[in-house]
Every structure is written in C-alpha cells, then in structure tokens.
C-alpha cells in the first residue's frame, strides 16, 4: 500500500486558474514538505511543515500556499497559474522536522499549465 | 544544483558490471540521501547517511562530510537497476539540495 498519496497524478490547467494538489502520508511522520521539479532541473525545496505549522518557505511567490487540515495532510494551493508553473510537484515527509532528516517521497503530481 | 555536483550525468553498464556515482558538495552537509527514480517517476529511497558507509545488496554508499562528497557504488548491475539516481544533501542551515541526477542504463 502506498504510504504517501498524491492526487491527482496528472493535472492540466489553464493560465490564470487555481488548483489544489493533495498530499496525505500514512507513515506517522511529524513533518511534511513540498518540492518542485521543472524540466531539466533538479528538485527544488518549496515548503516544510511540522505539526501543521510552517517551518520554512523558500518559494518566492505567494501564489503558492500550503494548507494543512490534519497532521498527515499537506495540500498545495496554487493560484493565478502560469505556464512556468508547469512541473512535477513532489510531497515528502520525515519523522524528524529537519530538512536533513531522512525523507520519503510521494509519486508526484505532474502539472501542465496551458 | 549549485550546492551539489553529481556525476556522471549518464552512465551505461552491461549486466554484471559495476560503477560508481559521485556527489560533490560545495559546503559541509550534515546528511545525504540517495534515491532512484523508477519508470513510473516515483523516488525510491536507497540510502540515508549522516556519516560512514552503508551497504544493501549490490549497492554501497559512503559519505564524507569533511571531504564534502558522497558516492554510490553499484556492482553486478541488473536490468532492473536502470533509472535515474539522485543524491540529496542537507546542511546545518536546514537547506536541502538535490543533484541533477545520473541516468543509468543497464544493457544485456
């Protein structure tokens, strides 16, 4: 059974629209993260949450807003979508709320903005 | 990425042979992880090291924080080892950086 679920797997959106990427982890971890991987680039850290509180934000744009309704949920709301937002978005979690702790990744959501 | 230099970018091996992947870091890192991205795009955890070496089957990894590098050795490569391998390292400022990946193809 998958331990980190991301929905949807693929997502197509039009410029200017808003989408929410879903992430749930069933590892009992206390920290969750979002990463982005654009074409031909390495994964980039976006956000980290610990016990449902924001720990770190390295995303410049306020159009990206994490939402945590439960300890094991960390969704990512993206507003006013742009074609440059097209990427695969990975959710991850770790037991210890440190970026250098061992992290486990979900399968990703591939977002395409037209 | 700027903080992590991963090499080689691509590697072709025949079944049964081996090689090593390497990540060099521009700053001192506290820990390193190695992943393999499978054909479905999922990141599979291979190793997590804060120091020293670990071995798992045909894979072995080493991390030297002082010398600022980590390696991943693959021996007796099999077809199912094909995929893209990534290292990721975290520093004391709680920043994590990923390498660009090594695309491994294992041929019969």
HADDOCK unambig.tbl for C-alpha pairs under 7 A between the chains (distance, minus, plus):
assign (segid A and resid 41 and name CA) (segid B and resid 100 and name CA) 6.59 0.50 0.50
assign (segid A and resid 42 and name CA) (segid B and resid 1 and name CA) 6.35 0.50 0.50
assign (segid A and resid 42 and name CA) (segid B and resid 98 and name CA) 5.88 0.50 0.50
assign (segid A and resid 42 and name CA) (segid B and resid 99 and name CA) 6.10 0.50 0.50
assign (segid A and resid 42 and name CA) (segid B and resid 100 and name CA) 4.84 0.50 0.50
assign (segid A and resid 43 and name CA) (segid B and resid 98 and name CA) 5.87 0.50 0.50
assign (segid A and resid 45 and name CA) (segid B and resid 96 and name CA) 6.92 0.50 0.50
assign (segid A and resid 98 and name CA) (segid B and resid 94 and name CA) 6.40 0.50 0.50
assign (segid A and resid 99 and name CA) (segid B and resid 90 and name CA) 6.11 0.50 0.50
assign (segid A and resid 99 and name CA) (segid B and resid 94 and name CA) 5.15 0.50 0.50
assign (segid A and resid 99 and name CA) (segid B and resid 95 and name CA) 6.08 0.50 0.50
assign (segid A and resid 99 and name CA) (segid B and resid 96 and name CA) 5.89 0.50 0.50
assign (segid A and resid 100 and name CA) (segid B and resid 30 and name CA) 6.64 0.50 0.50
assign (segid A and resid 100 and name CA) (segid B and resid 31 and name CA) 5.83 0.50 0.50
assign (segid A and resid 100 and name CA) (segid B and resid 89 and name CA) 6.67 0.50 0.50
assign (segid A and resid 100 and name CA) (segid B and resid 90 and name CA) 4.19 0.50 0.50
assign (segid A and resid 100 and name CA) (segid B and resid 91 and name CA) 6.56 0.50 0.50
assign (segid A and resid 100 and name CA) (segid B and resid 94 and name CA) 6.46 0.50 0.50
assign (segid A and resid 100 and name CA) (segid B and resid 96 and name CA) 6.41 0.50 0.50
assign (segid A and resid 102 and name CA) (segid B and resid 48 and name CA) 6.15 0.50 0.50
assign (segid A and resid 104 and name CA) (segid B and resid 45 and name CA) 6.93 0.50 0.50
assign (segid A and resid 105 and name CA) (segid B and resid 43 and name CA) 6.10 0.50 0.50
assign (segid A and resid 106 and name CA) (segid B and resid 42 and name CA) 6.88 0.50 0.50
assign (segid A and resid 107 and name CA) (segid B and resid 41 and name CA) 6.49 0.50 0.50
assign (segid A and resid 107 and name CA) (segid B and resid 42 and name CA) 4.52 0.50 0.50
assign (segid A and resid 107 and name CA) (segid B and resid 43 and name CA) 6.87 0.50 0.50
